[in-house]
Amino acid sequence: MSVYITSTGAFLPGPPVDNDEMEEILGLVNGKKSRLKRRILKANGIVTRHYAIDKDHNTLFSASDMAVKAAERCLEQSTLSTSQVKMLSCATTQGDMVIPGFGSMVQADLGIPEVELHTTHGVCTCSSMAIKAAYNNIRVGDQPNALVVVSELASRLFKNTHYEAAGGSAAVNFNAEFLRWMLSDGAGSLLLENQPRGQCLRIDWIRSFSHADSYPVCMGIGATTDPDDTRTWQDFPTYGEAEAHGALLIRQDIRLLETIVKIGVDGTLKLIEDGLLDTDKLDHLLCHYSSHHFKSRIYELLDMAGARVDEEKWYSNLYTRGNTGAASILIMLDEFLSTDRARPGDTIICMVPESGRFNVAYIHLTVVEEGNE
């Protein structure tokens, strides 16, 4: 049975925040401006992003709030009401609560009764897994439709007070500060159905390749700054002690980060070898690269491997919407469709690299028209 994305929606909190405003909202660590901010922003190319917190660090929209708003915008563009949704598949890197699952909170806030519920947790590719769970459920005939909702609220992690509690600027290294100037907030939603409606997207296949067996953690929260200390945040006598040891800061191991480019390209070549992908016939590439630097590296390696995708086929809203983690690919797809660049018969590949412990997901889509399938 074929499965179609018949509607999309996105929500970005507050007005766009430019590079000069970022530190005013997140706060100065020990009253001092960052020495690394400009260097990191120059590499990632992000010009504006959105935050769900204000300058006083009040949370204006929770992760669940943003999820609900994205879902409502998605359903407004569809023929279904909330009560007609049969499956709710949600994803987030970090919800508002540790327990229960994020999907339960979103279901309650949306008011969907007796729905089949699914939640995936991880980093960027957890959204692809939420889509795949919905896709497979419809494909085997268990449900006629599924609403996928992904939300990320990273800004709460980057308050200056968290860094000060971990020792301030003297104790916080590049790896701990790197993501402070990379990640932002937002939510996206897709409606999947077992029949096309108007011009929509057929899901041809979804594949992912994890390399957690081959590499150490590259991005994470929960470990200390001391590589010889194997405790995680729950092993400390109090949460205060965990915070003082830096176990509640999000970190990116910059030494490993270039690995994501190689495994992303390797995965693409495997799909070509398996006969699933033909880059010569591809019309659009939506790639969730976290930094402009990685776009050029991916392009170069694909070109060297004889699998080049011409630059005019690439689409990204990283520069104006920021890096919203797992929600990025849904927000990107929603905005891409609003540009009217996609035409019936066009093929689209969504590529989602994840540097948590190195996973890459791919979603292949074809633009179709109801009645001409």
C-alpha positions as CSV (number, residue, x, y, z in Angstrom):
1,M,0.0,0.0,0.0
2,S,1.3,3.4,-0.9
3,V,1.7,6.2,1.8
4,Y,1.5,9.9,1.1
5,I,2.4,13.1,2.9
6,T,-0.8,15.1,2.3
7,S,-0.2,18.0,4.6
8,T,2.6,19.8,6.5
9,G,2.9,22.4,9.2
10,A,5.6,24.2,11.2
11,F,5.9,26.5,14.2
12,L,8.8,28.8,15.0
13,P,8.5,30.7,18.3
14,G,8.9,34.5,18.6
15,P,10.5,36.8,16.1
16,P,13.8,35.9,14.3
17,V,16.8,36.5,16.5
18,D,19.9,37.7,14.7
19,N,23.5,37.0,15.7
20,D,23.9,40.2,17.7
21,E,20.8,39.4,19.8
22,M,21.7,35.8,20.7
23,E,23.9,36.5,23.7
24,E,21.4,39.0,25.1
25,I,18.8,36.3,25.3
26,L,21.0,33.4,26.4
27,G,23.0,35.5,28.8
28,L,26.6,36.4,29.4
29,V,28.6,33.7,31.2
30,N,30.1,35.4,34.3
31,G,29.2,38.7,32.7
32,K,31.7,38.3,29.8
33,K,31.0,38.0,26.1
34,S,32.0,34.8,24.4
35,R,35.3,34.7,22.6
36,L,34.2,31.8,20.4
37,K,30.8,33.0,19.2
38,R,31.9,34.8,16.1
39,R,34.1,32.0,15.0
40,I,31.4,29.4,15.3
41,L,28.8,31.5,13.6
42,K,31.1,32.3,10.7
43,A,31.5,28.5,10.1
44,N,27.8,27.6,10.4
45,G,26.4,30.5,8.3
46,I,23.3,30.9,10.4
47,V,22.0,34.5,10.3
48,T,18.7,34.2,12.2
49,R,17.0,31.6,14.4
50,H,14.1,31.4,16.9
51,Y,14.0,31.0,20.7
52,A,11.1,29.9,22.9
53,I,12.7,31.7,25.9
54,D,12.9,35.4,26.5
55,K,15.7,37.6,27.9
56,D,14.6,36.9,31.5
57,H,14.8,33.1,30.7
58,N,11.0,32.6,31.0
59,T,9.8,29.8,28.8
60,L,7.3,31.3,26.4
61,F,6.4,28.0,24.6
62,S,7.1,24.5,26.0
63,A,8.2,21.8,23.6
64,S,4.7,20.4,23.8
65,D,3.2,23.8,23.1
66,M,5.2,24.1,19.9
67,A,4.4,20.6,18.9
68,V,0.7,21.4,19.2
69,K,0.9,24.6,17.2
70,A,2.8,22.8,14.4
71,A,0.2,19.9,14.4
72,E,-2.7,22.3,14.3
73,R,-1.2,24.1,11.3
74,C,-0.7,20.8,9.6
75,L,-4.3,19.7,10.2
76,E,-5.7,23.1,9.1
77,Q,-4.4,22.4,5.7
78,S,-5.9,18.9,5.6
79,T,-9.4,17.4,5.4
80,L,-9.1,15.7,8.8
81,S,-10.1,16.9,12.2
82,T,-8.1,16.1,15.3
83,S,-10.5,13.4,16.4
84,Q,-10.0,11.6,13.0
85,V,-6.3,11.1,13.6
86,K,-5.6,7.3,14.1
87,M,-1.9,7.3,15.0
88,L,0.2,10.0,16.7
89,S,4.0,9.5,16.2
90,C,6.2,12.0,18.0
91,A,9.9,12.7,18.4
92,T,12.1,15.0,20.4
93,T,15.7,15.1,21.7
94,Q,14.5,16.4,25.0
95,G,10.9,16.9,26.0
96,D,9.6,19.0,28.9
97,M,9.5,16.1,31.3
98,V,11.8,13.0,31.7
99,I,8.7,10.8,32.2
100,P,6.1,10.2,30.6
101,G,7.0,10.0,27.0
102,F,6.7,13.1,24.8
103,G,3.9,11.7,22.7
104,S,1.7,11.3,25.8
105,M,2.1,15.0,26.6
106,V,1.4,16.0,23.0
107,Q,-1.7,13.8,22.7
108,A,-3.1,15.3,25.9
109,D,-2.5,18.8,24.7
110,L,-4.0,18.1,21.3
111,G,-7.0,16.3,22.8
112,I,-6.8,13.3,20.4
113,P,-8.9,10.4,21.9
114,E,-7.9,6.7,21.9
115,V,-5.1,7.2,19.4
116,E,-2.3,4.7,18.6
117,L,0.7,6.4,20.2
118,H,4.4,6.2,19.4
119,T,7.4,8.2,20.7
120,T,11.0,8.2,19.5
121,H,13.9,9.7,21.4
122,G,17.3,10.5,20.1
123,V,18.9,13.3,18.2
124,C,18.3,14.5,14.6
125,T,17.3,11.2,13.1
126,C,14.7,10.4,15.7
127,S,12.2,12.4,13.6
128,S,12.9,10.1,10.6
129,M,12.2,7.1,12.8
130,A,8.9,8.7,13.9
131,I,8.0,9.1,10.2
132,K,9.0,5.6,9.4
133,A,6.9,4.1,12.3
134,A,3.9,6.0,10.9
135,Y,4.8,5.1,7.3
136,N,5.0,1.3,8.1
137,N,1.8,1.4,10.2
138,I,-0.1,2.7,7.2
139,R,1.7,0.6,4.7
140,V,0.7,-2.7,6.3
141,G,-2.9,-1.5,6.7
142,D,-3.1,-1.1,10.5
143,Q,-4.2,2.6,10.2
144,P,-5.5,4.8,7.4
145,N,-3.6,7.9,8.7
146,A,-0.9,9.1,11.1
147,L,0.1,12.5,12.4
148,V,3.9,13.0,12.9
149,V,5.0,15.8,15.3
150,V,8.5,16.7,16.2
151,S,9.5,19.5,18.5
152,E,12.9,20.8,19.8
153,L,13.5,23.3,22.6
154,A,17.3,23.6,22.9
155,S,17.5,27.2,24.2
156,R,16.7,26.2,27.8
157,L,20.0,24.3,27.8
158,F,22.0,27.4,26.9
159,K,21.1,29.7,29.7
160,N,24.2,31.4,31.2
161,T,23.3,30.1,34.6
162,H,23.8,26.5,33.5
163,Y,27.4,27.3,32.4
164,E,28.1,29.3,35.6
165,A,26.9,26.3,37.7
166,A,29.4,24.1,35.9
167,G,32.3,26.4,36.7
168,G,31.8,29.3,34.3
169,S,34.0,30.4,31.5
170,A,37.1,29.1,33.2
171,A,35.8,25.6,33.2
172,V,33.6,25.5,30.1
173,N,35.7,24.4,27.0
174,F,35.0,24.7,23.3
175,N,33.1,21.5,23.1
176,A,30.7,22.6,25.7
177,E,30.1,26.1,24.2
178,F,30.0,25.0,20.5
179,L,26.3,24.0,20.4
180,R,25.3,27.2,22.2
181,W,25.7,29.1,18.9
182,M,24.3,26.3,16.7
183,L,21.0,25.1,18.0
184,S,17.6,26.8,18.3
185,D,13.9,26.0,18.8
186,G,10.9,25.0,16.6
187,A,8.5,22.2,15.7
188,G,7.2,20.5,12.5
189,S,4.4,18.2,11.6
190,L,3.4,15.9,8.7
191,L,0.1,14.1,8.0
192,L,0.5,10.7,6.4
193,E,-2.5,9.0,4.7
194,N,-3.1,5.9,2.6
195,Q,-4.5,7.9,-0.3
196,P,-3.3,11.0,-2.2
197,R,-5.0,14.4,-1.8
198,G,-4.3,17.1,-4.3
199,Q,-0.6,17.6,-5.0
200,C,1.2,15.7,-2.3
201,L,4.3,13.5,-1.7
202,R,4.4,9.7,-2.0
203,I,6.9,8.2,0.4
204,D,9.0,5.7,-1.8
205,W,11.3,4.4,0.9
206,I,13.0,5.3,4.2
207,R,16.4,4.0,5.2
208,S,18.9,4.6,8.0
209,F,22.4,3.5,8.9
210,S,23.7,3.7,12.4
211,H,27.4,3.5,13.2
212,A,27.3,3.6,17.0
213,D,29.3,0.3,17.1
214,S,32.2,2.0,15.4
215,Y,32.5,5.5,17.0
216,P,32.3,7.0,20.5
217,V,29.7,9.6,21.5
218,C,30.1,12.8,19.6
219,M,27.2,14.8,20.9
220,G,25.5,14.2,24.2
221,I,24.3,15.3,27.7
222,G,24.9,13.4,30.9
223,A,28.6,12.8,31.1
224,T,31.2,14.8,33.0
225,T,34.0,16.9,31.7
226,D,36.5,14.4,33.0
227,P,37.1,11.6,30.4
228,D,38.3,9.3,33.2
229,D,35.1,9.8,35.2
230,T,32.6,7.2,33.9
231,R,29.7,8.4,36.0
232,T,26.6,9.8,34.3
233,W,24.3,12.5,35.7
234,Q,22.1,10.0,37.6
235,D,25.1,8.5,39.4
236,F,25.9,11.6,41.5
237,P,24.5,11.9,45.0
238,T,22.6,15.0,44.0
239,Y,21.6,16.7,40.7
240,G,23.5,19.8,42.0
241,E,26.7,17.8,42.1
242,A,26.1,16.5,38.6
243,E,25.6,20.0,37.4
244,A,28.8,21.2,39.1
245,H,30.7,18.5,37.3
246,G,29.3,19.6,34.0
247,A,27.2,16.5,33.5
248,L,24.2,18.6,32.5
249,L,25.9,20.5,29.7
250,I,25.4,19.5,26.1
251,R,28.7,18.9,24.3
252,Q,30.0,18.3,20.8
253,D,33.3,16.5,20.3
254,I,34.6,18.7,17.5
255,R,37.5,16.2,16.8
256,L,34.9,13.6,15.6
257,L,32.5,15.9,13.8
258,E,34.0,15.6,10.3
259,T,33.1,11.9,10.5
260,I,29.5,12.7,9.9
261,V,30.3,14.0,6.4
262,K,32.0,10.7,5.4
263,I,29.3,8.4,6.7
264,G,26.6,10.5,5.1
265,V,28.2,10.2,1.7
266,D,29.0,6.5,2.3
267,G,25.3,5.9,3.0
268,T,24.3,7.7,-0.2
269,L,26.7,5.6,-2.2
270,K,25.3,2.4,-0.6
271,L,21.7,3.5,-1.7
272,I,23.0,4.0,-5.2
273,E,24.7,0.6,-5.2
274,D,21.5,-1.0,-3.9
275,G,19.5,0.5,-6.8
276,L,17.4,2.8,-4.6
277,L,18.8,6.1,-5.6
278,D,19.9,7.7,-8.9
279,T,21.4,11.1,-8.3
280,D,21.3,11.9,-12.0
281,K,17.5,11.7,-11.9
282,L,17.1,13.4,-8.6
283,D,15.3,16.8,-8.7
284,H,15.7,18.1,-5.2
285,L,18.0,17.4,-2.2
286,L,16.9,18.6,1.3
287,C,19.9,18.0,3.5
288,H,19.9,18.7,7.2
289,Y,23.5,19.9,7.5
290,S,24.1,21.7,10.8
291,S,26.7,24.1,9.3
292,H,27.4,25.7,6.0
293,H,30.9,24.2,6.2
294,F,29.5,20.7,5.9
295,K,27.5,21.5,2.8
296,S,30.6,22.1,0.8
297,R,32.3,19.0,2.2
298,I,29.3,16.8,1.3
299,Y,29.1,18.3,-2.1
300,E,32.8,17.7,-2.7
301,L,32.8,14.1,-1.6
302,L,29.7,13.2,-3.7
303,D,31.4,14.9,-6.7
304,M,34.6,12.9,-6.2
305,A,32.5,9.7,-5.9
306,G,30.7,10.4,-9.2
307,A,27.4,11.0,-7.5
308,R,27.2,14.8,-7.6
309,V,23.9,16.6,-7.0
310,D,24.1,20.0,-8.7
311,E,23.9,22.9,-6.3
312,E,20.7,24.3,-7.8
313,K,18.9,21.1,-6.6
314,W,19.9,21.7,-3.0
315,Y,17.5,23.3,-0.6
316,S,18.0,24.4,3.0
317,N,16.6,27.0,5.4
318,L,19.4,26.6,7.9
319,Y,20.5,30.2,7.4
320,T,17.2,31.8,8.3
321,R,15.5,29.2,10.6
322,G,18.6,27.9,12.4
323,N,19.4,24.3,13.4
324,T,16.3,22.9,15.1
325,G,17.7,19.4,15.5
326,A,15.2,16.6,14.9
327,A,12.5,19.1,13.9
328,S,14.7,20.6,11.1
329,I,13.8,18.3,8.3
330,L,10.1,18.7,8.9
331,I,10.3,22.5,9.1
332,M,12.5,22.5,6.0
333,L,10.1,20.3,4.0
334,D,7.1,22.5,5.0
335,E,9.0,25.7,3.8
336,F,10.3,24.0,0.7
337,L,6.7,23.0,-0.4
338,S,5.6,26.6,0.1
339,T,8.1,27.8,-2.5
340,D,6.3,25.9,-5.3
341,R,9.5,24.5,-6.6
342,A,8.2,20.9,-6.6
343,R,6.3,19.7,-9.6
344,P,4.4,16.4,-10.2
345,G,6.9,13.7,-11.0
346,D,9.8,15.4,-9.2
347,T,11.8,13.3,-6.9
348,I,13.1,14.5,-3.5
349,I,15.7,13.0,-1.2
350,C,15.7,14.1,2.5
351,M,19.1,13.4,4.0
352,V,19.4,13.7,7.8
353,P,22.9,13.1,9.3
354,E,23.1,12.8,13.1
355,S,26.3,13.3,15.1
356,G,25.0,11.9,18.5
357,R,26.7,8.6,17.9
358,F,26.6,8.7,14.1
359,N,23.4,7.8,12.4
360,V,22.2,8.9,9.0
361,A,18.6,8.7,7.7
362,Y,17.3,9.1,4.1
363,I,13.7,9.6,2.9
364,H,12.9,9.4,-0.8
365,L,9.7,11.2,-2.0
366,T,8.0,11.7,-5.3
367,V,5.6,14.5,-6.0
368,V,2.2,13.2,-7.2
369,E,-1.1,14.6,-8.2
370,E,-4.4,13.1,-6.9
371,G,-6.1,11.2,-9.8
372,N,-2.9,10.9,-11.8
373,E,-1.2,8.3,-9.6
